[in-house]
Amino acid sequence: MISLFLLGATEGGLFDFDATLPLMAVQVVLLTFILNSLFFRPVGRVVEEREGYVTTTRAEAKEKLLKVEKLEAELLEQLKGARQAAQKLINDAEQDSDRLYREALALATAEANASREEARREIDSQRESALNQLKVDSEKLGDLIVERLLGAK
């Protein structure tokens, strides 16, 4: 303690330099080493592992997101193509049905006209036949009336 008195330190003053200071320094260093080896390193490793896991998971998620976006674009393109093909198919079917309708209508109209013409010819023929028959019958009836009138006299 003599040397400490030479420095001007007094006992119980602001700085008390005795054996406690080196002991406390050794305790702090020892405690830091123990805490570092028992707590901070494992925690640091766990934090680094988690950070690595998060980094790799994020990278994988970005890759998967890019794949999903690419697949989405492909599917949208396929859907667009399918819609166009379906629309073309619908238009073709509408044109075919319209064409078939017009053909059927023209055929039905032609058949109706032919049937009507045939019926008109048949009616004209029957009318002519009826008129001829009526003429013959009226002549017979006229001759019969004349005969009876002449025969009754």
Secondary structure, DSSP 8 states (H G I E B T S, - for coil): -HHHHHTT--TTSS---STHHHHHHHHHHHHHHHHIIIIIHHHHHHHHHHHHHHHHHHHHHHHHHHHHHHHHHHHHHHHHHHHHHHHHHHHHHHHHHHHHHHHHHHHHHHHHHHHHHHHHHHHHHHHHHHHHHHHHHHHHHHHHHHHHHHHH-
